[in-house]
Amino acid sequence: ELVKHEDIAKLAGATAGASVTLHAGEYDSLEVHVEHPDYRAKRILSRDDDNNLRIHNDSLDVYSTGKGLGTSLFTQQVDQAIKMGVVQIETVAAGGPGQSKNGYYTWPRLGYDAHLEKADNVPVRFNASAVSDLMKTKDGRDWWKANGSAKDMVFDLSEDSLSRKVLDAYVSGKKK
């Protein structure tokens, strides 16, 4: 099935004024590089064993943070991915407390999730098996912000998924 360049650009989170470059990647994947005066991104599109389209958000560098641009780009990407039948978006949520990268905290706030491991040393009081469990309370979010770490995370695009509910609630909360 043929996919339009505009659809791929939206799938990568590209906005007006962005330059989008496509490269053949490893294992029949497609690398999408987005350059914009305000941000740059790299996405990898591929198909899984069941021929479902998958997205790996390899990087996103927003040059002026705190203005909601990253959230806006991600929301556009999610909307397009849903339209195109993508099953999930994966990323390595980089960084940790005191580091310049903050994906370990920001991406779970927008609906990404990952299982917690024993090595995460999450206090028993949280009764948490996933990062999303910590994100449900202010105490849990504060603990993760101060103690969390980089993790492979997934955003589930299925209808009524926790990921989509968290993103919708976050965006609604920011509009108020």
N, C-alpha and C positions, 0 to 999 in steps of 0.2 A: 504494500500500500504506500502510495506517495505521500510524503509529508511536506508541507510548505515551509520555506525558510522562515517566514514570519511566525509559524507555530513553534518551530524549534527555538527561535529567539525568545518567545514568551516562556517556553518551557525552561529556558535557562535563566529567566528572570530579567531579561534585557528590557530596558525602557527606551523612550524616545531619546535620540542623540547618542545611542550606544553603537559601537562597532562590534559586529558578531563574526567570528571566524570559526570555521568548522575544520576539524582534522580527523583523519582516520586514526582510531586508537587501537590498543591491543585487544585481541579476542573479539573482533568484529564490533567494537564499540565506536562511538562517535564522540570526540572531544569538542565541546563548545566553549570558546573563549569569548568573554564579553569585556570590552574596554569602554569606559565612560568617564567623563571628567570627575564624577563623584564616587565612582567605585569600579572595581574589576572583579570578575568571577570566572571560575572554571567549573564546568559541569561535564559529567561523563554519562552518556546515554547508552544503554545496552538492553539486551533481551535476556530473560532468565530461561531456564530449561523448559518452561511451559510457554515460551514465546511472549511473556508479559514484558512490557516496556518498563525499565527501571531507570532511576536517576541517582547518580552519586554526586552530591554537591561537594566537589573537591576543595574549593576555596571561595571565599567572599571577603574582599577587603573594601570596607567603606571608609572613605577618607575623612568625612566629618561625621562623627557618631553622635548619638543622642537625639537625633531629629526624626527618627522613625523610618529612615530610608531602607534599612535592612529588613524591617518588618514589612514594609510596602513591597519590596522586591520579592520577598518570600511568599507573601500572600498572592501576588500575581502568578508566581510560579506554581503554587498549589492549585489555584483556579484552573490554569491551563493543563496541569497534569491530570486533574480530575476529568476535564473535557476529553483528554486523549487516552483515558483508561489506564494511566500509570497506577501501579499497585502500591508503591512506596518510594520515599525519597530517603536515601542514606547519606550520612556524613560522619566525619570524625569531628566531634565537637571539641575543638582544641582549647588549650590553655589551662589555667588553674589560678588559685588565689595569688594576687600580686603579679601576675603575668600580663603582657600586653594583649594577648588573645583572651576573649571572654566567652567563646562558644560553649564551653562546658556548662555555663550558667544560662546564657541567653537562649540557646536552642531549646532546652527543656521548657523554658518559659513560653515558647511558641509552639510546643506540642511534640517535640522530639522526645524519644524515650530510650532507655537502656536498662538492662538488668544490673542490679548492684551485686558486687562480689564481696566476699569476706575481706579482701584487701582494701575495700573502700572504708572499712572501720566505722560504719554507720551505727550510732548508738541504738541500742535495743528499744529505747523509748519511742522511736519513730515507727517501729513495726513496718519497715520499708523493704520491699524486694526489688523495687524499680525506682529510678530517679523521679518518675512521675508521682510516686507516693510522697516523696519529700516536697515536691512543688505544690502540694495541696494546702500546706499551712505556711504561715509566715515564719514560724520557728524552723520548719524543715527547709524552706528556701534560704533562710539566713545561714543555717548550718552548711548547706551545700555550697553556698557562695564562699564561705570561709574555709571549707574543707574538701570541696569537690575536685575532680580531676578530668582530664581529657578522656573521652570514651567514644567508641563506635555507637552511633545512635540512629534510630529509624523513625521516620514520620509515616504513620499508617494513613493512606489515602482512602481507605474503604469508608463507605457511608456509615455515619454514626460512630466512627472510631473516636477513641479518647483523644488522639492527636488533633483531629479536626475540631472537636469540642473545645479543647484547650486554646487552639488558635483563635477560634471565633470569640471565645470569652475574653481573650487578651486584647484582640482588636476592638471589641465592643467597649471594654474598660478604658482603653486609650481615647476613644471618641468622646467619653463623658467628661 
